[in-house]
Amino acid sequence: MHLIVNLDSNNFEMPYDHSYQLYSSILALVDNQNEAAAEKLHGFNPSSKFSMSQIMPGGKREFTRTGFRGERFIFILSSLDSSIINLFEDSFRSAEFIELFKNKFKIYSILKREVFPTSEIVTIKTKSPAILKDKGKYLLNESDELILSTLKTNIINKYNKVRGTKPEIRFIKILGLKRKLLDLKGTKLPALMITFTMSADIEIIKFILEVGIGSKNKLGFGFIEEEKAGDANVY
C-alpha cells in the first residue's frame, strides 16, 4: 500500500540530496504522536517493513544545478503492512506541517492507494536512486551484466526473506541505466537509476513494487513504480 503526501512547496529549492533529512523529519512527526512507534520504525529492517520515495516536484517545476522547485512537493511511503501505513497517515493528519531544512511545509493532502500491477510483464522505473551491493561492494561502474545479476538476486532475496520461498522470475532485463554519486550524511554513496522490465507472478511484482529494490529503502533509496503508457506522474 502507498501513502501519497502532498506538501505546499513555499517556493523552496529542495536539494537533490535530501533523503536522510526527509526520513528524519518523518520520524520526528511520528514521534510527536507516538514515541514508541517512532523508535520501532527506526529499528525496522527496510527490506520487509516500509520504504520511502524521494521528494518529487508537482505542477509547474524548475530544475537547477543544486535542486528543484515545484508548485508542490510530493513523496510516497510504502509498506506491505497496512497498519504501518495507517500509523503514518494518522501522524500526518494530526500535524499541520512537516519541518525540513529548517523550513515548515504545510501538509496539503494525504491519499492512500493500493498497488495493483497491470500484468505479469511490467516495466519498472526507479523513482529514487537504488543502492545495489555485490560481495560487500556498492556497484557503480561495474558492467550492466553484473548490475542485472545483482538486481535479480536482490529481488529474490527480499522476497525469500519475507515470504520464506524463492520467487520465480521468468525474465528480467535492464532498459535504461544511469550512474551517480549521492551524498548521505557527508558520505559519497554509489547509486543507480534503473528502468527494467520483468516477468513474474502478479503477487511477486506487487511485493517488489511495495518494498523497493536495493538497500536503504526506508531512507528514500530504491523506490520504484510501474511505468504505464500515458503516465504523467501526477498524484
N, C-alpha and C positions, 0 to 999 in steps of 0.2 A: 504494500500500500504506500502511496505517496501523500505527503502533506506539502502543498504548494503555498509559499508565503510571499506576499507582495508587500513591498515597503515603499513609502514615499522617498524619493531619492535626495531631496533637498539640493539638487543640482551639485551634489558632491562628486568629485572624481574618485572612483573606487580603484585602489591599486590592484594590479593583476594578481599579485601575491597577497591574498587576504584570507586564505583558508583557515589557518590556525586562529586568527583573530575572530573569524565568524564562529568557529567551533567553541571558543572560549566564551563568546557573548551569548550563544545559545544555552550553554551550561549555566551561565550566570542567571539567565532568565528563568530556567527551570529551578535553580537553587533558591530563587526568591519565593517560589511557590512550594517547593518540596526538596529540602536539603538532602534527605536520604536518597531520593530518586536521582538527584544530580550526581551524587557520589557513585551510585550504581551505574549510571550511564557512562561516566568517565572510565569505569573499570571494565566495561564490556569489551569483548573481542569483536572488532568491527566486521569480521567475516560472517558473523551469524546474527548480529543484533540490529544495527542500523548503519545507514550510510547517508552522506550529505553531498549535495552538489555545491559547486562554487556559485557565487552571485552572478546573475545574468542581467544585462540591461533590458528593459522593456520600453515599448513605444519608440519615440524618436531618440536615437542613440548617437554617441560620438566616441571614437576610439583615439587615444593619444599614445605617445611612446611609453608613458608611465601608468596609464589606467584608462578608465572609461566612464562615461556619463550616460544616463538614460532618464526618461520621464519617471520611471520607477525601477526598483531593484527587485529581482525575483530569485529565490532559491528553493530547493526541494529537499525535504527529509524523506527517507525511505526506510522501510523495515518489513520483514516478514511477520513481525509481531504487531497486531493491531493495537494492543494495549500500550505499546511504546509510542505509536503514532498518536493515540488518544492523550497520552501524557504530554507530548509536545503541543498538541492542539490546545489542551487546557491551559498550558503555560502561556502560549501566545495570546489566547483570548482573554486571559486575566491581566495582560500587560498592554500598555498604550504604545510603547515604543521599545526598540532594541538599541542598545548603545554599542557603537563600533567605531574604532579610531577616534574616540572622544567626541563623536557625533551621535545625536539621538535621531533615529529613523522611525517615523510613525508607522505602525503596522496597519496597512491599508486593507488587506483581505487575507483570508485563510481558506484553503479548499482541500478537502480530502479527495483522493482519486484512486480507484482500483487500477492495477496494472493488468492489461489484457493484451498479450502478443497477438498479432494479426494472423499468424500462421506458424507452421513448424519450420519454415525457412524465412529468416529475417535478416535485415541489415541493421547493425547496431553501431552507434557512434558515441564516443566519449563526450560528455558534457563538462568534464573537468579532467585534467591530466591524470593518466594512470601510471602507477609505480609498479613495475614488474621486477622480480628478483629471480636470478638463476644461480644456484650454488652459492648463495650468500652475497652475490654481487648485483647491484642495481643495473638494469640494462639501459643503454642509451645509444651507443654507436655500433652495437652488435648487428649481425645480419638479420634480415627480415625473417629468415627461416628460424633462427633461434628465438626471436621475439614471438613468432607464431606458435612455436612449440611450447614456450613458457606460458603464453596466454592460455592455450588449451589445457595445460597441466594445472594452471591456477583455477580455472573454472571447475575442472574435475575435482580438485582437492577441496574447494569451498563446498561444493555440493555434497561430497562424501563426508566431510566433517559434520555437516548439519543433518543430513538425511541418513547417513550410515550406509550408503551404497554408491558405487561409482556410476555416474551417468554415461549414457552412450551419446557421444557427439558424432553425428553421421558425417559431417564435414564442417570445416571452418577455414576461412580464407581472409587474409588482410586485403582491403581495398584501398586504404589510404593510411599513411603513417607520417607523423611529424615528431621530431625530437626536440626537447627543450630542457633547460636547467631552471629549476624553481628555487626560490628561497623559502626555507621553512625554519623559522626561529634562528636566522643567521647562518643556516647550513644550506649549501647548494645541493639540490636533490635532482638526480636524473629522472625525467618523466616523459611520457609518450601520449600523443593524441592519436587515437586509432579509430578507423572505420573498418568494420569487418562484417562478413556475412557468415551465418552458421545455420546448421540444420540439426534439430533435436526435438524431442517431445515438448509440447507446449509447457508442461509443468517445469521442465528444466530451463527453458527460456525465461519463463516468468520468474523463476528463482534468481537467475543471474541479473535480470533487469531490476530486481529489488535489492540485491546485496552489492552490486557493482563488481568491478574487476580489479585485480592487483591488491596492493596493501594500503593501509592508512585510509580506508574508506570513510571512517567517521570524521576524519579531518578534512574531508572535501576532495579526496582524490579517487579517481576511477569510477565516478558516477556515470552511468550510461543510460541511453534511451534508444528505443527502436526508431529508426529513420523511416518515416512514412511518406508516400507520394503526396506532394502538395502541402507538406508540413511547414507551417510558417513560424513554428516555435513561439506561438503566442499562448500565454497561460491566463 
